[in-house]
Amino acid sequence: MKDFLAGFSNLETPFYFYDLSILDETISAIRQANRYGYHIHYALKANNNPRILERIRKAGFGVDCVSGNEIRIGLENDFDASHVVLAGVGKTDKEIQYAIDQNIFSFNVESIQELEVINEIATKKGKVANVSIRINPAIDAGTHHYITTGAKENKFGISEDELFGALVQIQAMTNIHFIGLHYHIGSQIMDLGRFKNLAVRVNDIQQKLVAKGVELPHLNVGGGLGIDYENPDENPVPDFETYFKTFHENLELLPGQELHFELGRSVVGQCGSLISRALYVKEGSDTNFLIIDAGMNDLMRPALYQAQHKVISLSGRSEEKKYDVVGPVCESSDTFGKGLMLPETKRGDFLVIRSAGAYGETMKNTYNARELAKPYYSEDF
Ligand SMILES: *Cc1c(COP(=O)(O)O)cnc(C)c1O
C-alpha cells in the first residue's frame, strides 16, 4: 500500500482502493484449483464494480444474483444469461417475470409457494423455467449467527421433509423444469470441515431422491469460503485447493451430474481496502480515540455484524500507541477497532482498512447525509 501512497495524496478521503493484482492472483488460483471443471457463479452482491466484473467474466465465471437488478447488472456487464442463477427468499413477481424473460440458467427456489408462483408466471408466458430447490440442510456453518444461512432457524430454503412431502406436487408442475438442488450454508466459513459435513448431507439427500427415481442433472453447493481478515497481506489468497478438493473427495456426483459453486467474498474480499485519513485524536488515560473520516456508512460490516477488519496506519512513526479507531457517524457502533496498537498517528495521516473488497461498497450508503466513497484502481496509479 505504501507504494501507492504518493498517488493518494491528492484524493479526497475516504475512498475504496482495489489492488487488481490481488484480484488477478485470486482468480488464477481459483482456476488452477478447479481442475474438476466445476461451474462457478460469482456472487454479485459481494462487489459489482464493472472493472472487477470484467476480470471475473473473462475468467469464465457466471453470476449468482439475489435481485432482478443484479441480473440486469450482470447482463449489462456481458455475463451470459445462461450462466446466471437467481436466489433470494423474497423474489417479487416483477423479478420472476424479468428473469424468465431473460432466460436465466436457473432459479434457486426457496419455498414451495415460490415454486407455484414461478410455475404460474412461466405458464402465462408460455415458457418453462429451470429451477433448483434450495434445501436448508440444518447444519451449523460455525460462523457469525448473522451470516449463517443453513441452520434450522434460518429463513432460507426448505427442509428435507418438505421437499419429499411436495415431490409429487413439484413433478406435476408443467412449466418448471426441476434441474437440481441448491445449498448455501453461510458466509466467512474458515473451518473447511463444515463443507465436508455439507457434502455428506448432500449425498444423503441425493440418495433418498434417487431411491424415489429422481436423478437431477445439477447440484449447487453455494459459496461461503472465508478469507483471513487478521493477516490479509500475509495470506491474501484463500485455500481454494483444499476447498474444491473437499467437495471432489466427499461429494458423490451422479454420472454426468454437474457441480456449481457461488463464491463471493473469497474472490474479491482481499483486493479491496478503504482508505481514510485521521481527523482528530482524543487522548485518554486508558485508550486514545482515533477519529477517522471513514464511517459505518462507508463500510457497514463492523457495525452490522461485529466484523474486525485489519486497520493499518501509514503514519510511518515507530512509537506505538493504543487506539480505539472510530468513525464520525453518530452511532456508538461506528467503531473499526478497540484497543488497537498502532504506530502513533496524527491528524492527516492515512489509514488503510483492509479486506474491504467484499460487502464493502455494495453496502455503502449515505447515512448522516454523507458522501459516497469512490472507487480507485491500482492500475491507474
Ligand atoms: C451471498 C451468497 C453467496 C456468496 O457467499 P460468500 O460468502 O460471499 O461466498 C452465495 N450464494 C448465495 C445464495 C448467497 O446469498
The ligand as an SDF file (V2000), in Angstrom:
LIG
                    3D

 15 15  0  0  0  0  0  0  0  0999 V2000
  -24.2690  -14.3160   -0.5490 C   0  0  0  0  0  0  0  0  0  0  0  0
  -24.4690  -15.5900   -1.2200 C   0  0  0  0  0  0  0  0  0  0  0  0
  -23.3840  -16.2830   -1.7440 C   0  0  0  0  0  0  0  0  0  0  0  0
  -21.9520  -15.8340   -1.5930 C   0  0  0  0  0  0  0  0  0  0  0  0
  -21.4650  -16.0060   -0.3070 O   0  0  0  0  0  0  0  0  0  0  0  0
  -19.9300  -15.7250    0.0230 P   0  0  0  0  0  0  0  0  0  0  0  0
  -19.8280  -15.9970    1.4630 O   0  0  0  0  0  0  0  0  0  0  0  0
  -19.6690  -14.2930   -0.2970 O   0  0  0  0  0  0  0  0  0  0  0  0
  -19.1090  -16.6550   -0.8040 O   0  0  0  0  0  0  0  0  0  0  0  0
  -23.6410  -17.4660   -2.4220 C   0  0  0  0  0  0  0  0  0  0  0  0
  -24.9010  -17.9340   -2.5670 N   0  0  0  0  0  0  0  0  0  0  0  0
  -25.9630  -17.2890   -2.0690 C   0  0  0  0  0  0  0  0  0  0  0  0
  -27.3030  -17.8600   -2.2760 C   0  0  0  0  0  0  0  0  0  0  0  0
  -25.7900  -16.1080   -1.3710 C   0  0  0  0  0  0  0  0  0  0  0  0
  -26.8430  -15.4830   -0.8620 O   0  0  0  0  0  0  0  0  0  0  0  0
  1  2  1  0
  2  3  1  0
  2 14  2  0
  3  4  1  0
  3 10  2  0
  4  5  1  0
  5  6  1  0
  6  7  2  0
  6  8  1  0
  6  9  1  0
 10 11  1  0
 11 12  2  0
 12 13  1  0
 12 14  1  0
 14 15  1  0
M  END
$$$$
